[in-house]
Amino acid sequence: MKTIRHLKAQKARLKAIMQRMDSEASFDSEDGRRYAQALVKLVLINMQIEETKKEAARK
């Protein structure tokens, strides 16, 4: 359960960062690359949360 809380906290931080970024920035710019990296991290965190919940449900 502690892992899920940690992942959700990371998710919230990344969402806050993304909201501060200009979402319409070109991906050729530094801001665009950071936005894309944050988006990828969010997807990975969501996948980890889902996997952790599935493992907990199996037990």
N, C-alpha and C positions, 0 to 999 in steps of 0.2 A: 504494500500500500504506500510505503514511503517513496518508492520509485515512481509511482504514478503521480504523487503530489509534486515530486521534483520535476518530472517531465511537463506537467501542467504549468508549473511556474516558469520553466524555460519557454514554453509555448506563449504564455502571456507576455513575457519580456520581448520575444521576437515580434509578436503582433503589435506591440507598442512601438517598437523600432520601425516596423514597416509603415505604420500610420504616420510617423513623422517624416518618412522619406517621400519624395515625389514619385508617386506610382506611375506617372506618365513620362518618366525620364527614359531616354534612349538607352537600350542595353549596351550601346557602344561607350557610354560614359561610366565613370566610376560609381555614381549613384545607382545606375541601372544594374551594374554587376552586383553591388551590395544587396540590392533589392532581390535579385534573382537568387543569390546565395541564402538570404534569409527565408525566402519561399521554399527552397529545397530543404532547409533545416526544419521548417515547420512540417513539411510532409513526412520527413523521417521521424520526427517526434510523434506525430499522429500515428504512424505505423508502429512505433515502439509502445505507445499507450495501448493500442488495440491488441498487440501481441501479449503484453503483460496481463491484460484483462482476460484473454483467452486462456493463458496458462493458469491463472488463478481459478477460472471456472472449471478447468479440467481436474483440479485437485479436490 
